[in-house]
């Protein structure tokens, strides 16, 4: 897959995630704090976790993007670790 296609796909996926997150704003507190069992996370805890990690990772990613040299015709190939993280986030 070409780099431009990867960027387009990731952008589209990010828009869908934002739409889903915006839908959560319509849920009541009881729903947001419900747990399927004592050891599971509720919706608010998951969002807090993502926000806390985002505070660290997003500036790191932004820094790498700003200091990179893009190559439009580059063929994107994810490595083993990248594939692992993508699958775990899905």
Order of alpha helices (4+ residues) and beta strands (2+ residues): alpha-alpha-alpha-alpha
